Amino acid sequence: MAERRPKTAAEVTSKTVAEPAAAPRLLSGGNPQIAKGHGDAPVQAYIAAMPGWKSEIGRRLDVIITGTVPGVSKAVKWNSPFYGVEGQGWFLGVHCFTKYVKVAFFRGALLDPPPPGASKQKDVRYLDIRENDEIDEAQLTDWVEQASRLPGERM
């Protein structure tokens, strides 16, 4: 029977030390390119990869949404985080642009009051958040709560 020798430090290190993950590529406007996936992990990867001040906006949005809609469903699709209610579809999406973060309420025209940004799609309304904007968290929370009760988009 052959005697086994212990592995050398070099052998152990070469097999156990992982290379650091490459930072996600930023697409036009600084939108992170994150692989599509369902659950919190891809959404958190997107938020972490949002450039500069936008990452803090992403964290605040995520805290507001998850605090307002217990058990909210999350996914990254088309390089954007989506939030929804299981069985009802997606009610909100987030996307980075060069100078702002866009929050899309897919049934926003039905919210009272509707978010300020109009869309070419009749039901969609937007909230654009720029670097030095004050976020009205009470109004945002109210919109999220209202949007989560409406039928969502199936995407």
Backbone as a printed PyTorch tensor [residue, N CA C, xyz], in Angstrom:
tensor([[[  0.8470,  -1.1610,   0.0000],
         [  0.0000,   0.0000,   0.0000],
         [  0.8950,   1.2260,   0.0000]],

        [[  0.6150,   2.1290,  -0.9030],
         [  1.4500,   3.3190,  -1.0230],
         [  1.1350,   4.2790,   0.1150]],

        [[  2.1830,   4.9120,   0.6170],
         [  2.0230,   5.8650,   1.7060],
         [  1.6280,   7.2250,   1.1190]],

        [[  0.6180,   7.8740,   1.7200],
         [  0.1760,   9.1860,   1.2560],
         [  1.0110,  10.2550,   1.9190]],

        [[  1.4300,  11.2110,   1.1060],
         [  2.1810,  12.3290,   1.6700],
         [  1.2560,  13.5170,   1.8210]],

        [[  1.4750,  14.3680,   2.8170],
         [  0.6450,  15.5700,   2.9550],
         [  0.9090,  16.5160,   1.7930]],

        [[ -0.1150,  17.2890,   1.4350],
         [  0.0370,  18.2530,   0.3530],
         [  0.9190,  19.3980,   0.8250]],

        [[  1.6470,  19.9560,  -0.1420],
         [  2.4650,  21.1270,   0.1750],
         [  1.5680,  22.3560,   0.2400]],

        [[  2.0650,  23.4310,   0.8490],
         [  1.3080,  24.6830,   0.9410],
         [  0.9600,  25.1970,  -0.4520]],

        [[  1.8610,  25.0720,  -1.3940],
         [  1.6150,  25.5420,  -2.7550],
         [  0.4730,  24.7610,  -3.3990]],

        [[  0.4260,  23.4520,  -3.1730],
         [ -0.6450,  22.6400,  -3.7340],
         [ -2.0040,  23.0130,  -3.1280]],

        [[ -2.0360,  23.2240,  -1.8300],
         [ -3.2810,  23.5940,  -1.1640],
         [ -3.7400,  24.9670,  -1.6450]],

        [[ -2.8470,  25.9330,  -1.6750],
         [ -3.1920,  27.2980,  -2.0700],
         [ -3.6920,  27.3520,  -3.4950]],

        [[ -3.0510,  26.6460,  -4.3970],
         [ -3.4570,  26.7190,  -5.7960],
         [ -4.8560,  26.1630,  -6.0160]],

        [[ -5.3150,  25.2790,  -5.1530],
         [ -6.6290,  24.6760,  -5.3190],
         [ -7.7170,  25.3870,  -4.5140]],

        [[ -7.3640,  26.0640,  -3.4260],
         [ -8.3890,  26.5870,  -2.5340],
         [ -8.5970,  28.0870,  -2.6200]],

        [[ -7.6690,  28.8380,  -3.1380],
         [ -7.8250,  30.2880,  -3.2140],
         [ -8.4920,  30.6370,  -4.5320]],

        [[ -9.6840,  31.2030,  -4.4250],
         [-10.4250,  31.5790,  -5.6290],
         [ -9.9750,  32.9470,  -6.1080]],

        [[-10.0240,  33.1160,  -7.4010],
         [ -9.7360,  34.4260,  -7.9770],
         [-10.8960,  35.3550,  -7.6320]],

        [[-10.6170,  36.6330,  -7.3520],
         [-11.7250,  37.5490,  -7.0860],
         [-12.5970,  37.7050,  -8.3310]],

        [[-13.8980,  37.8230,  -8.0940],
         [-14.8290,  37.9710,  -9.2120],
         [-14.5960,  39.3100,  -9.9020]],

        [[-14.6920,  39.2860, -11.2040],
         [-14.5360,  40.5220, -11.9670],
         [-15.7410,  41.4230, -11.7110]],

        [[-15.5170,  42.7130, -11.6580],
         [-16.6050,  43.6630, -11.4720],
         [-17.5250,  43.6040, -12.6870]],

        [[-18.8390,  43.7380, -12.4580],
         [-19.7510,  43.7200, -13.5970],
         [-19.4400,  44.8600, -14.5640]],

        [[-19.6540,  44.5900, -15.8260],
         [-19.4530,  45.6030, -16.8610],
         [-20.6000,  46.5960, -16.7820]],

        [[-20.2750,  47.8810, -16.9460],
         [-21.3030,  48.9060, -16.9660],
         [-21.7050,  49.1710, -18.4160]],

        [[-22.9860,  49.1030, -18.6720],
         [-23.5230,  49.3680, -19.9950],
         [-23.7480,  50.8730, -20.1440]],

        [[-24.3580,  51.2890, -21.2190],
         [-24.5860,  52.7160, -21.4440],
         [-25.3190,  53.3190, -20.2610]],

        [[-24.9230,  54.5190, -19.8880],
         [-25.5360,  55.2100, -18.7620],
         [-25.0790,  54.7040, -17.4150]],

        [[-24.1490,  53.7670, -17.3940],
         [-23.6840,  53.2290, -16.1170],
         [-24.5870,  52.1480, -15.5600]],

        [[-25.4170,  51.5420, -16.3950],
         [-26.2960,  50.4720, -15.9340],
         [-25.4980,  49.1730, -15.8410]],

        [[-25.4620,  48.5460, -14.6440],
         [-24.6810,  47.3130, -14.4840],
         [-25.2380,  46.1590, -15.3150]],

        [[-24.3320,  45.3950, -15.8890],
         [-24.7260,  44.1950, -16.6220],
         [-24.6620,  43.0280, -15.6440]],

        [[-25.8160,  42.6000, -15.1950],
         [-25.9290,  41.5130, -14.2190],
         [-26.7080,  40.3820, -14.8690]],

        [[-26.2350,  39.1660, -14.6750],
         [-26.9290,  38.0100, -15.2430],
         [-28.3450,  37.9310, -14.6910]],

        [[-29.2780,  37.5700, -15.5610],
         [-30.6540,  37.4640, -15.0960],
         [-30.7590,  36.3650, -14.0550]],

        [[-31.6560,  36.5650, -13.1230],
         [-31.8580,  35.5780, -12.0770],
         [-32.9530,  36.0240, -11.1320]],

        [[-33.5430,  35.0650, -10.4450],
         [-34.6100,  35.3450,  -9.4940],
         [-34.0640,  35.3120,  -8.0760]],

        [[-34.6540,  36.1140,  -7.2140],
         [-34.2920,  36.1350,  -5.8060],
         [-33.5300,  37.3970,  -5.4280]],

        [[-33.1620,  37.4690,  -4.1750],
         [-32.4980,  38.6440,  -3.6280],
         [-31.0550,  38.7850,  -4.1270]],

        [[-30.3400,  37.6770,  -4.3040],
         [-28.9100,  37.7410,  -4.6360],
         [-28.6250,  38.5260,  -5.9220]],

        [[-29.2990,  38.2740,  -7.0420],
         [-28.9910,  39.0670,  -8.2360],
         [-29.3510,  40.5420,  -8.0700]],

        [[-30.4160,  40.8270,  -7.3160],
         [-30.7950,  42.2280,  -7.0830],
         [-29.7210,  42.9130,  -6.2430]],

        [[-29.2180,  42.2340,  -5.2240],
         [-28.1630,  42.8220,  -4.3970],
         [-26.8780,  42.9980,  -5.1980]],

        [[-26.5920,  42.0800,  -6.1260],
         [-25.4130,  42.2290,  -6.9880],
         [-25.5710,  43.4570,  -7.8840]],

        [[-26.7670,  43.6730,  -8.4040],
         [-27.0370,  44.8480,  -9.2340],
         [-26.8200,  46.1150,  -8.4090]],

        [[-27.4200,  46.1630,  -7.2130],
         [-27.3080,  47.3540,  -6.3530],
         [-25.8440,  47.6310,  -6.0250]],

        [[-25.0890,  46.5990,  -5.6840],
         [-23.6690,  46.7710,  -5.3470],
         [-22.8750,  47.2910,  -6.5420]],

        [[-23.3010,  46.9460,  -7.7490],
         [-22.5690,  47.3490,  -8.9550],
         [-23.0160,  48.7040,  -9.5010]],

        [[-24.0860,  49.2680,  -8.9420],
         [-24.5310,  50.5890,  -9.3990],
         [-23.4100,  51.5850,  -9.1140]],

        [[-23.0280,  52.4060, -10.0850],
         [-21.8770,  53.2850,  -9.8820],
         [-22.1730,  54.4710,  -8.9560]],

        [[-21.1700,  54.7930,  -8.1240],
         [-21.1930,  55.9950,  -7.3000],
         [-22.4190,  56.1340,  -6.4200]],

        [[-23.0020,  57.3220,  -6.4050],
         [-24.1480,  57.6640,  -5.5600],
         [-25.3800,  56.8160,  -5.8770]],

        [[-25.4320,  56.2420,  -7.0650],
         [-26.6050,  55.4650,  -7.4740],
         [-26.7720,  54.2070,  -6.6210]],

        [[-25.6650,  53.6500,  -6.1340],
         [-25.7340,  52.4560,  -5.3010],
         [-26.4880,  52.7380,  -3.9990]],

        [[-26.2550,  53.8940,  -3.4060],
         [-26.9800,  54.2680,  -2.1830],
         [-28.4680,  54.4240,  -2.4790]],

        [[-28.8120,  55.0050,  -3.6170],
         [-30.2220,  55.1210,  -4.0120],
         [-30.8170,  53.7160,  -4.1550]],

        [[-30.0930,  52.8200,  -4.7990],
         [-30.5650,  51.4470,  -4.9500],
         [-30.8120,  50.7740,  -3.6140]],

        [[-29.9020,  50.9720,  -2.6610],
         [-30.0730,  50.3880,  -1.3220],
         [-31.3180,  50.9620,  -0.6370]],

        [[-31.4880,  52.2840,  -0.7290],
         [-32.6600,  52.9140,  -0.0990],
         [-33.9530,  52.4130,  -0.7200]],

        [[-33.9800,  52.3160,  -2.0420],
         [-35.1720,  51.8020,  -2.7160],
         [-35.4790,  50.3790,  -2.2630]],

        [[-34.4550,  49.5350,  -2.2140],
         [-34.6470,  48.1440,  -1.8170],
         [-35.1830,  48.0520,  -0.3900]],

        [[-34.6590,  48.8700,   0.5180],
         [-35.1280,  48.8680,   1.9070],
         [-36.5930,  49.3020,   1.9730]],

        [[-36.9450,  50.3510,   1.2460],
         [-38.3340,  50.8330,   1.2360],
         [-39.2660,  49.7600,   0.6760]],

        [[-38.8810,  49.1630,  -0.4440],
         [-39.7520,  48.1780,  -1.0990],
         [-39.9140,  46.9340,  -0.2380]],

        [[-38.8060,  46.3920,   0.2740],
         [-38.9020,  45.1680,   1.0770],
         [-39.5850,  45.4280,   2.4190]],

        [[-39.4540,  46.6370,   2.9500],
         [-40.1410,  46.9770,   4.1890],
         [-41.6290,  47.2030,   3.9980]],

        [[-42.0210,  47.6200,   2.8150],
         [-43.4190,  47.9240,   2.5210],
         [-44.1930,  46.6930,   2.0650]],

        [[-43.5190,  45.7980,   1.3650],
         [-44.1780,  44.6160,   0.7950],
         [-43.4810,  43.3650,   1.3320]],

        [[-43.9160,  42.8830,   2.5000],
         [-43.2870,  41.6700,   3.0560],
         [-43.3650,  40.5090,   2.0590]],

        [[-42.2630,  39.8030,   1.9060],
         [-42.2260,  38.6650,   0.9990],
         [-42.1910,  39.0410,  -0.4720]],

        [[-41.8110,  40.2890,  -0.7780],
         [-41.7630,  40.7370,  -2.1620],
         [-40.8640,  39.8140,  -2.9860]],

        [[-41.2880,  39.5300,  -4.2100],
         [-40.4790,  38.7440,  -5.1440],
         [-39.4910,  39.6830,  -5.8220]],

        [[-38.2910,  39.1810,  -6.0930],
         [-37.2550,  39.9860,  -6.7340],
         [-36.6310,  39.1960,  -7.8720]],

        [[-36.1670,  39.9380,  -8.8670],
         [-35.4400,  39.3230,  -9.9830],
         [-34.6640,  40.4020, -10.7160]],

        [[-33.6560,  39.9700, -11.4590],
         [-32.9890,  40.8470, -12.4170],
         [-33.3130,  40.3000, -13.7940]],

        [[-33.8980,  41.1720, -14.6070],
         [-34.2380,  40.8510, -15.9950],
         [-33.8330,  42.0500, -16.8270]],

        [[-33.3120,  41.8210, -18.0000],
         [-32.9300,  42.8980, -18.9130],
         [-32.0440,  43.9320, -18.2050]],

        [[-31.1330,  43.4570, -17.3540],
         [-30.1950,  44.3110, -16.6140],
         [-30.8900,  45.3440, -15.7350]],

        [[-32.0050,  44.9650, -15.1480],
         [-32.7480,  45.8320, -14.2430],
         [-33.3920,  44.9980, -13.1410]],

        [[-33.3600,  45.4780, -11.9040],
         [-34.0880,  44.7850, -10.8360],
         [-35.6010,  44.9760, -10.9970]],

        [[-36.3370,  43.9130, -10.7330],
         [-37.7920,  43.9410, -10.7550],
         [-38.3010,  43.4870,  -9.3880]],

        [[-39.4180,  44.0640,  -8.9810],
         [-40.0610,  43.7040,  -7.7220],
         [-41.5060,  43.3550,  -8.0300]],

        [[-42.0080,  42.2990,  -7.3940],
         [-43.3740,  41.8750,  -7.6620],
         [-43.9720,  41.1020,  -6.5190]],

        [[-45.1880,  40.6550,  -6.7610],
         [-45.9220,  39.8410,  -5.8020],
         [-46.1850,  38.5050,  -6.4780]],

        [[-45.8210,  37.4400,  -5.7960],
         [-45.9920,  36.0860,  -6.3330],
         [-47.4280,  35.8910,  -6.8190]],

        [[-47.5670,  35.4430,  -8.0470],
         [-48.8790,  35.1930,  -8.6270],
         [-49.5540,  36.4200,  -9.2220]],

        [[-49.0170,  37.6210,  -8.9720],
         [-49.6180,  38.8520,  -9.4940],
         [-48.7560,  39.5290, -10.5450]],

        [[-47.4820,  39.1930, -10.6310],
         [-46.5890,  39.8210, -11.5940],
         [-45.7500,  40.9270, -10.9770]],

        [[-45.0190,  41.6360, -11.8280],
         [-44.0710,  42.6740, -11.4080],
         [-44.7650,  44.0220, -11.3510]],

        [[-44.5480,  44.7650, -10.2530],
         [-45.1740,  46.0800, -10.1300],
         [-44.1870,  47.2250, -10.2800]],

        [[-42.8780,  46.9540, -10.2150],
         [-41.8860,  48.0340, -10.2180],
         [-40.5630,  47.5320, -10.7690]],

        [[-39.8550,  48.4080, -11.4800],
         [-38.5100,  48.1170, -11.9640],
         [-37.6040,  49.3140, -11.7420]],

        [[-36.2950,  49.0650, -11.6850],
         [-35.2950,  50.1150, -11.4540],
         [-34.2610,  50.0190, -12.5710]],

        [[-33.7790,  51.1790, -13.0310],
         [-32.7820,  51.1830, -14.0970],
         [-31.8670,  52.3920, -13.9350]],

        [[-30.5580,  52.1950, -14.1280],
         [-29.5780,  53.2920, -14.0480],
         [-29.4230,  53.9780, -15.3910]],

        [[-29.4170,  55.2850, -15.3460],
         [-29.0780,  56.1110, -16.4930],
         [-27.9110,  56.9980, -16.0820]],

        [[-27.3290,  57.7080, -17.0200],
         [-26.1430,  58.5110, -16.7470],
         [-26.3410,  59.4730, -15.5830]],

        [[-27.4460,  60.1990, -15.5530],
         [-27.6210,  61.2500, -14.5520],
         [-28.7280,  60.9770, -13.5440]],

        [[-29.3610,  59.8160, -13.6230],
         [-30.4430,  59.5210, -12.6750],
         [-30.7200,  58.0250, -12.6110]],

        [[-31.4770,  57.6610, -11.5810],
         [-31.9870,  56.3090, -11.4180],
         [-33.4840,  56.3930, -11.6960]],

        [[-33.9590,  55.5590, -12.6000],
         [-35.3750,  55.5680, -12.9860],
         [-36.1010,  54.4410, -12.2660]],

        [[-37.1830,  54.8190, -11.5860],
         [-38.0820,  53.8530, -10.9630],
         [-39.3260,  53.8110, -11.8330]],

        [[-39.6330,  52.6420, -12.3680],
         [-40.7930,  52.4750, -13.2400],
         [-41.8980,  51.7570, -12.4810]],

        [[-43.0450,  52.4070, -12.3680],
         [-44.2330,  51.7870, -11.7940],
         [-45.0690,  51.3190, -12.9820]],

        [[-45.1820,  49.9990, -13.1330],
         [-45.7950,  49.4530, -14.3390],
         [-47.2860,  49.7540, -14.4590]],

        [[-47.9530,  50.0290, -13.3560],
         [-49.3550,  50.4700, -13.3560],
         [-49.4570,  51.8370, -12.6840]],

        [[-48.4380,  52.6500, -12.8800],
         [-48.3260,  53.9290, -12.1970],
         [-49.4170,  54.9300, -12.4890]],

        [[-50.0420,  54.8550, -13.6520],
         [-51.1310,  55.7840, -13.9800],
         [-52.3280,  55.5620, -13.0620]],

        [[-52.3980,  54.3980, -12.4210],
         [-53.5070,  54.0760, -11.5240],
         [-53.2190,  54.4800, -10.0760]],

        [[-52.0040,  54.9640,  -9.8060],
         [-51.6490,  55.3650,  -8.4430],
         [-52.2040,  56.7550,  -8.1540]],

        [[-52.4520,  57.0320,  -6.8740],
         [-53.0150,  58.3200,  -6.4830],
         [-52.1260,  58.9920,  -5.4470]],

        [[-51.4620,  60.0970,  -5.7940],
         [-51.3460,  60.6800,  -7.1300],
         [-50.3760,  59.8560,  -7.9680]],

        [[-50.4500,  59.9460,  -9.2780],
         [-49.5030,  59.1810, -10.0980],
         [-48.1040,  59.7830, -10.0150]],

        [[-47.0700,  58.9390, -10.1230],
         [-45.7000,  59.4670, -10.1870],
         [-45.5790,  60.4600, -11.3460]],

        [[-44.6400,  61.3970, -11.2700],
         [-44.5990,  62.5240, -12.2010],
         [-44.1880,  62.2180, -13.6340]],

        [[-43.4210,  61.1820, -13.8750],
         [-42.8900,  60.9530, -15.2210],
         [-43.8370,  60.1650, -16.1030]],

        [[-44.2230,  60.7660, -17.2230],
         [-45.1010,  60.0940, -18.1830],
         [-44.3000,  59.0920, -19.0160]],

        [[-45.0130,  58.1930, -19.6580],
         [-44.4080,  57.1700, -20.4980],
         [-45.1750,  57.0760, -21.8060]],

        [[-44.5480,  56.4770, -22.8070],
         [-45.2450,  56.1960, -24.0570],
         [-46.2820,  55.0910, -23.8390]],

        [[-46.0770,  54.2850, -22.7900],
         [-47.0370,  53.2440, -22.4380],
         [-48.0580,  53.8580, -21.4840]],

        [[-49.3390,  53.7010, -21.7750],
         [-50.3640,  54.4680, -21.0510],
         [-50.3990,  54.1990, -19.5470]],

        [[-50.0920,  52.9970, -19.0860],
         [-50.1750,  52.6970, -17.6540],
         [-48.8970,  52.9900, -16.8840]],

        [[-47.7710,  53.0600, -17.5580],
         [-46.4810,  53.2020, -16.8860],
         [-46.2270,  54.6630, -16.5030]],

        [[-45.7260,  54.8510, -15.2880],
         [-45.2900,  56.1760, -14.8170],
         [-43.9270,  56.0000, -14.1720]],

        [[-43.1290,  57.0660, -14.2290],
         [-41.7490,  57.0150, -13.7550],
         [-41.4890,  58.0110, -12.6370]],

        [[-40.5190,  57.6730, -11.8210],
         [-39.9230,  58.5890, -10.8590],
         [-38.4300,  58.5760, -11.1440]],

        [[-37.8790,  59.7150, -11.5610],
         [-36.4450,  59.8400, -11.8180],
         [-35.7920,  60.4590, -10.5930]],

        [[-34.7480,  59.8000, -10.0850],
         [-34.0450,  60.2840,  -8.8920],
         [-32.6390,  60.6740,  -9.3000]],

        [[-32.3240,  61.9520,  -9.1250],
         [-30.9900,  62.4820,  -9.4510],
         [-30.1340,  62.5570,  -8.2010]],

        [[-28.8550,  62.7990,  -8.3910],
         [-27.8800,  62.7160,  -7.3040],
         [-28.2640,  63.5210,  -6.0670]],

        [[-28.6650,  64.7380,  -6.2140],
         [-28.9340,  65.5790,  -5.0420],
         [-30.4120,  65.7160,  -4.7200]],

        [[-31.2460,  64.8690,  -5.3070],
         [-32.6800,  64.9270,  -5.0250],
         [-32.9690,  64.4350,  -3.6110]],

        [[-33.9180,  65.0910,  -2.9830],
         [-34.4640,  64.6020,  -1.7260],
         [-35.5690,  63.6190,  -2.0860]],

        [[-35.5040,  62.4330,  -1.5420],
         [-36.5290,  61.4350,  -1.8220],
         [-37.6310,  61.5860,  -0.7760]],

        [[-38.8520,  61.7720,  -1.2380],
         [-40.0070,  61.8090,  -0.3460],
         [-40.3550,  60.3480,  -0.0310]],

        [[-39.7540,  59.8350,   1.0470],
         [-39.9040,  58.4160,   1.3580],
         [-41.3390,  58.0480,   1.7060]],

        [[-42.0920,  58.9740,   2.3120],
         [-43.4910,  58.6890,   2.6230],
         [-44.2870,  58.4990,   1.3280]],

        [[-44.0670,  59.3900,   0.3520],
         [-44.7850,  59.2720,  -0.9200],
         [-44.3480,  58.0210,  -1.6680]],

        [[-43.0490,  57.7510,  -1.6930],
         [-42.5390,  56.5630,  -2.3660],
         [-43.1090,  55.2960,  -1.7300]],

        [[-43.1390,  55.2520,  -0.4120],
         [-43.7000,  54.1010,   0.2970],
         [-45.1720,  53.9150,  -0.0640]],

        [[-45.9260,  55.0200,  -0.1310],
         [-47.3330,  54.9470,  -0.4960],
         [-47.4960,  54.4070,  -1.9160]],

        [[-46.6810,  54.8860,  -2.8660],
         [-46.7530,  54.3810,  -4.2370],
         [-46.4410,  52.8930,  -4.2990]],

        [[-45.3990,  52.4670,  -3.5700],
         [-45.0210,  51.0490,  -3.5650],
         [-46.1680,  50.2080,  -3.0140]],

        [[-46.7630,  50.6730,  -1.9220],
         [-47.8580,  49.9220,  -1.3110],
         [-49.0390,  49.8220,  -2.2730]],

        [[-49.4040,  50.9490,  -2.8940],
         [-50.5110,  50.9370,  -3.8650],
         [-50.1900,  50.0250,  -5.0480]],

        [[-48.9870,  50.1760,  -5.5810],
         [-48.5870,  49.3960,  -6.7760],
         [-48.5920,  47.9110,  -6.4960]],

        [[-48.2060,  47.5160,  -5.2910],
         [-48.1330,  46.0910,  -4.9510],
         [-49.5130,  45.4360,  -4.8880]],

        [[-50.5680,  46.2160,  -4.7460],
         [-51.9370,  45.6800,  -4.6760],
         [-52.5840,  45.5560,  -6.0480]],

        [[-51.9680,  46.1800,  -7.0680],
         [-52.5340,  46.1490,  -8.4200],
         [-52.0220,  44.9340,  -9.1830]],

        [[-52.7700,  44.4850, -10.1960],
         [-52.2370,  43.4030, -11.0330],
         [-50.9210,  43.8650, -11.6610]],

        [[-49.9240,  43.0210, -11.5990],
         [-48.6110,  43.3750, -12.1320],
         [-48.4380,  42.9470, -13.5750]],

        [[-47.2560,  43.2510, -14.0920],
         [-46.8810,  42.8680, -15.4560],
         [-46.3060,  41.4610, -15.4390]],

        [[-46.6400,  40.6990, -16.4310],
         [-46.0850,  39.3400, -16.6040],
         [-44.9540,  39.4630, -17.6230]],

        [[-43.7290,  39.3090, -17.1640],
         [-42.5770,  39.4390, -18.0630],
         [-41.6600,  38.2590, -17.9120]]])
